[in-house]
Amino acid sequence: MQALEDFIRAIQDWVWGPPAWAILLGGGIFLTFRFKGFQIRHFAHIMDVTIVDMFRKEENKKSPMTGQGDVSPWQALMTSFSGTMGVGTLAGTATAIGWGGPGAIFWMWVVGFFGMATKVNEIILTLHFRSKNSKGEVLSGPFAYMEKGLGKRWLALFFAFFGAIGAFGIGNMVQANSAATALAHMAPDINRVLVGVVAAFFIGLVIIGGIKSIANTMDKVIPFLAIVLMVSTVAIFFSSMSEIPYAFGLIFRGAFSGQSVGGGVAGVAVMYAVRLGLQRGIFSNEAGLGSSPIAYAPAKTDNPAKPAFWGFFEVFFDTHVLCTLVAIVILTQVPLEVIQPSFVDRSIGMTGAPLFIYSFQNSFLGNYFGGWMTALLIATFGFTTVIGWAYVGEKCFEFLLGKHGVKYRIIYRLLVLPATVFGAAGGVSLIWAIADVMNAFMAIPNMISALILSGTAAKILDGYFKKEKYVPREDAHGYDHLQAE
């Protein structure tokens, strides 16, 4: 097992080297310029037609739901959120601080800012090139624009393969592992296998019904979990107002100084902070990874830009709101000497889910209430993420099998369940490493393809702001390699 972990770590270090940073972060910067800095120029408008519009009466909505699709844009957002707003946000932020130092949070913000352009580009392309399977359901994702936009079916199959396999690591075993770890942190004698079995049972009840069952469930669960997380973190904020400037100081000094984090405590190198910020930022908001567009593909709309704006909101809310709240709670409630050993020597110190839980236990919420609340939050978020990623992996699997995909996708749904049990019982270190490798094998080809086709997305986005009517592709009725049954 140690030899296997060393091998995976070597691959991880290679795939997440400078070339990956250049493609993902550089790609986001390129798209920001190509879209004319729309993150800043149109921020108010995007918030107005998404989160604000949700609270308007149907007759007063500025972005009414019209057009084809299987679920509403809000349900598509919640399905995508189930994959992003989970362990990546909670344990992932704690891991970024523990392994990359407080400065990694700054680089998560940077990744998030440019990631807004990246995710909008992905979603617009996915919706523009979307088609239907043999049952008339939407089947689209990066594999769609790789095949139909680039004409590279081999690349579409490559992405779909790693998407189908990677979903078991990124969106399943990592989530189940962190969920079980969180519960075991509060109850050391808990049977982790039993936790996995119980979770697999309820996950199976949801995913067996497909996208509509998943969307209807996430529509109710995710908002509740988000509200609980926000209310609790904001309450801790107000209880530690005097410590907040110190926390932000740690973040900014750690981002640009590899010599000192503060108070004479040795810090992490800047490049390591950048690397962890990039990895955990992508793991948190999934911009550029290629998974979220699959969740947005079935959204009902008459213009690809409209659901894409929900993707914009998703990245902003996940990275710049939730991850920031979690980071400040950790840095204000946990002594730096407890965190420091982690990013000096990974073999010691506190990180991941235990660090997040410990920060709430140290707050005014107390050891028992704060600990159990965060443990249950991580566990619930983790298992909802399994549900969201089960859909992503299933669609990749369906694409791989072509006309037989609809017939045999039930096999994929069933395989999700034992993987959840295995993840709950497995070790965290190796699983995180495998997940990072799978992230790269999905993200790099997806990002390159999306950048090549970004002119199409830019034209659609520009047309939206000019109030031009969107004209769908002429061949948007189905895939060439799928035959109606």
N, C-alpha and C positions, 0 to 999 in steps of 0.2 A: 504493500500500500504506500509506503514511503517513497519507493522508486517511482510508482505511478504518479504520486503527487508532485515529485520533483520534475518529472517529464512534462506534466500539465503546466506547472509553473514556468518552465522554460518556454513552452509555446505561448503562454500568456504574456510573458515579457517581450516576446518577439512580435506578436500581432498587435500589442498595444504600445509599440514603439513610436518614434516621431512621425513616420508616415501616416499612421492612423490618426494622430493628432492633427496633422496637416489636412487630411481629407475631411474629417468630421468638423473640426473647429474652423478650418479654412473654408470649407464648403459653406458653413453657416454664414461666415463673413461675406463670401462671394454673393450668396443669395440675398443678404441684407442690402447690398448695393444694387443688385439686379432688381429687387423689389422696391428700390428707392427709399430705403429706411422706413418701411411702412410700420414697423414696430412702434416707432415714435410718432410718425405723422398721422397714423390712423388708429392709435391706441384707444382713444375715447370712442370712436365710432364702433370699433370691434367689441368693446365692452358693452356698448349700447345695444347692439344687435344680437348679443349673446346673453350674458348673465342678467342684464337689466331687462331685456326683452322677455325673458322667461316669466317675469312677474307682472307683465302687462296683460290686460284682457285680450282675448283672441282677436277682436275686431280692431284693437289698437296696436297690434304687433307690427314692428317695422320689418321683420323678417319672417313672414308667415310660412308655414310648412306646406309646400306644394311640390309636385313632381313625383318621380318614381322612387321606389325604395322599399325596404322591408320594415324599418323601424324609424322613429323620430330622431332628429339630430341630437336631442337631449339624451335619448336612450343610447345612441351611439357613443356620446360623450361618456356616459356612465359605464358603458361596457369597456371603453378604452381606459377610463379612470380606474376601473377594477384591476387593470394590468399595470398601471403606473403608480397610483396613489396607494402604496402598500408598504411592503418591506423595503423597497428602494427608497421610499421617503423617510421612513422611521429608522430602521436598522441601517439602511444605506447611508443616511446622513451621519449617523453615529460612527459607522465604519470609516467614512471619509475623514472625520475628525480624529478617530483613533489611529488610523494607519497613515494618514496624510497630514495631520496637524490641523489646527483651526484655519490655516490659510486655504485649505482645500475648499472651504465653503465659498470663498470669493470666486474661485474658478468654476464652481458649480453655478454661480450666478452668471458668469460670463457665458458658459455653455448654454444656460437657459435662455439668455437674451438672444443669442444667434440661433438657438434651437427653435425659437418661435418661427423664424423664417424657414428653417429646415422642415418642420412639421407641416406648415402650411403648404409648402411645395409638394411634399409627399402625398398629402390628402387630396389636393387638387388633381394631381396626376392619377391617383388611384380612382377617383370619381370620374375623371374624364375618360379613362380607358376601361372603365368597369363594364362587365357583361353579366350574363346569367348562366346558371348551370342547367342541367337537363330538367330540373324541377321548377325552373323559373325563378329561383332565388339568386340574389346577387352573389357573384364570385369574383372578388377583385382584391388587389393588394399590389405590392411592388412587382410580383411576378406578372401582373397584367401589363404594367407599362414597360417592363423588360421585354415581354413577348410582342406586344402590339405597338409600343412606341419605338423601341430600339430594333425590333425584329430579331432578338436574340433569345430564342426558346431555350437554348442550353443554359443561359444565364438565369432565366426564369426558373428552370428546374433546379439549378444549383441553390438559389435562394430558398425555394420552396422546401428543398431537402433539409437544409439547416434550420429553416423555420419550424418544420414539423418535428425534427429531432431536438432542436434547441429549446422548444417550448417545454420539454420535460425537465430541462435544467434551469433555464432562466425563470420560467413562469410556473414551475411546479415544485421540483425538489428543493430549490433555494427557499421558496416561500414556505413550504411545509416544514422545512428544517428550522427556519427562523421562528415560525409560529410555535412549533413544539419546544424550541429552546427557550422562548419567552415564558411559556407555561412552566417548564421545568425549572426556570430560574426562581420562580415563586414557590413551586412545589417540587423539590428535588426527587421525591419518590414517585412522581407521576410516571405512568407507563407510556412512553413516547409512541410505541407501536399502536397502542389503543387509541391515542389521540389521532394518529393517522387514519386508523380504521373508521372512527366516528366521523372525522372530517370527510373522508372519501365517500361515505354513505350519503351525507347531505350534498356534497358536490355533485355526486351522480344524479341525485334527484333534479338538480338544476340543469346540468348540461345535456341530459338525455333529450330535452325538448328543443334543443337548438337555439338559434339566435334570439327568437322571440321570448323564450323562457328565460334565457340569460339576461336579456335587456329588461324584462319586467322585474326580475329579482334585483338587479343592480340599481335600477331606478329608485328603489326604496332603501336598500341597505347602504349604498355609498354616501348619499347625502347625510344620513344619520351619523355614520362614522366620522365624516369630515367635520360636522358640527361639534361632536364630542371632542375631537382633537383640537379644534380651534378654540373652543371655549376654555378648555383646560390649560392650554399653552398661554393664552392671553391672560388668564387669571394668574399664572405664575409670573408672567411679564410684570404685571402691576405689583406683585408682591416683592419684586426684586429690581425696581426701577433704577436704583443707584448703581447696580452692577451691569446694566446694559451697555453703557459707554465702554467699560472695560472689555466686555465680550466682543464688541465690534472692533476694538483696538487689537485684540488678539487675532481676529480674522484678517485685518488689513496688514498687520505686521508680518503675520505668518505667510501671507500671499507673496510678499516681496522681499522678505529677508530670510535667508537660510541659516542665519547665525543665532538669532535670538527671538523667541516668541514673546518674551516679557518676563520681568522679574528675575533675569539671570538664568531662566530655564532654557536648556538647549532645545532648539527647534529642528524641524525637518527641512531638508533641502527644498528650494523653490520648485525644481522640476518634479520632485516627488509629490509635492502638493498639487501641482498642475495635473499630473497623471491621475492621482486619486480623485481630484475634482472632476476631471473629464470622465473617467470611468463611472463614478458614482452618479454624476450628473446625467449621463446617458442612461444608466440603469434606472434612475428615478423618473425622468420625463420621457425616455425612449425616443427622443428626437433623433432622426437619422437611422434608427435601428430597423425600421420597416414593419414593426408589429402594429403600432397604432393605426396606420392607414387601413389595415384589414378590418379593424373594429368600426371605422367610420364608413367603410365601403357601402353597407346597406342603408345608410341614412337617406331619408326621403328629402329630395331637394330638386330645384330647377336650375341651380347654379353651383358648381363644385366649390366656389369660394365660400359659400355660406357654412357648410359643415367644417371647412378648413379653419374658419374663424373660431369655432369651438375648440379645435386643436390648438390654436394660438392661446386661448384662455386656459386650456389644460396645462400647457407648459408654464405659463405665468403663475397660475395658482399653485401648481405642484412645487416648482422650484423656488420662485421668489417669495411665495407666501408660506406654504407649509414647511418646506425644508429650512427656511430662515427661522421660523418659530421654533422648530425642533432644535436647531443648532444653538440658538440663544439660550434656550432652556438648559441644554447640556453645559454650555460654557458659564452660565451663571449659577448653576446648582452643583456642579461637580468640581472639586479642587483640581487645578491643572496638574498637580503631581500624580493624580490618579490616572489621568489620560496620557500624560507624557511618556511613560514607559512603552506604550503601544506603538507610537510612531518613532521611537528610538530603537526598540527591539520588539518585533511583532509577536515574539513568543511569550511576552509578559504584558501586563497592563490590561485595561478594560476597554472593550470596543463592541460594536454591533448592538444587538438587542439588549444585552445586559447593561450596557452603558446608558442606553435610552431609558430603560426601566429605573436604573439607579438615580438618574437625574430627577425623575418624578418622586422617587422615594425621599430624596433629600430636600424636596420642596415642602411648602406648607401643607400639601396634600397628605404627607406622612408615609411611613414605610408600608403600612398595610394597604390603605386605600389607593395611594399613588402607584404602588407596585402592581397590585392586581388590575387596576384600570388600564395601565399601559401594557401589561402582559396580554390582557384580553383584546386590546386594540390591535396589537401586533398580530396576534393569532387570527383575529377576524379579518383584518386587512390581508394577511398572508393567504388565507384560504379563499377570499374573494378574488385575489389575483390569480390563483390557480384556475378559477372559473373563467376569467377573462382570457387568459393565455390558452386555455383548452380550446376556445373558439378560434384563436389565431392559428394554433397548430393544426387544428382540424381543417381549416381552409387551405393551408399549405399542403396537407396530406391529400385533400380532395383534388387540388390542382395537379399534384404528382400523378394521381391515378387516372386522370383524364375522364373519359365517359363512365368509368367504373367508380369514380370518386364518391358520388352520392350513395351508391349502393353499399360501399364498404366503409363509409366514414364512422359507422357505429363502432367499428373495431377500435378506431382511434379514441373515441369517447371512453370506451371500456379500459383502454390501456392507461388513461389518465389516473384511474383510481389506484392501482397498485403502485404507480410511481409516487403518488402522494404519500402512501404508507411508507415506502422506502425512504423518501426524503425526510419524513418526520423522524425516522430512526437513525439516519446517517450522520456522518461528521460534517461540520460546516465548512471547514477550510478547503477541502477538495472540491466540494460542490460549488462554492463561490468561484474557485479557479476555473472549473469547467464552464460555468455560466459566463464568465468574462470572455473565454475563448469563443464560445458560441455567439456571444454578442458581436464580436469582431467579424466573424464569418458571415453574419447577416448584414451588419452595418456597412462594411466597406463596399461590397458590390452594390448594395442598395443606394448608398450615397453617391457613388460614381454615376450610376444610371440616372438617378434623380437630377443630378447636376447637368448631365448631358441634355436632358429633356426640360430643363427649367425654363427655357424660352417659351414653351407651351403654357406652363403655369403662370409665367409673368404676363403673357398676353391675356389669359383668362382673368387674372387678378386686376390688371389694368382696365379691362373691359367692365368688370364689376363696378369699379369706382367711377367709371365714365357712364354708368347706368346703361350699358349696352346689353342687349339680350344674348344670353348664352346659347350657342348652337352646338348640340351634341354631335358626336362622330356619327358618320353614316353607318358604320359597322358595329354599332353599340349593342346589337341584339344578342350576340352570343360569341363564344369562343369557336375558332375554326376547328379545333381538335375535339370538340364535344358534339356529340350527336344526340338530338332529342330522342328520348325513349318512347 
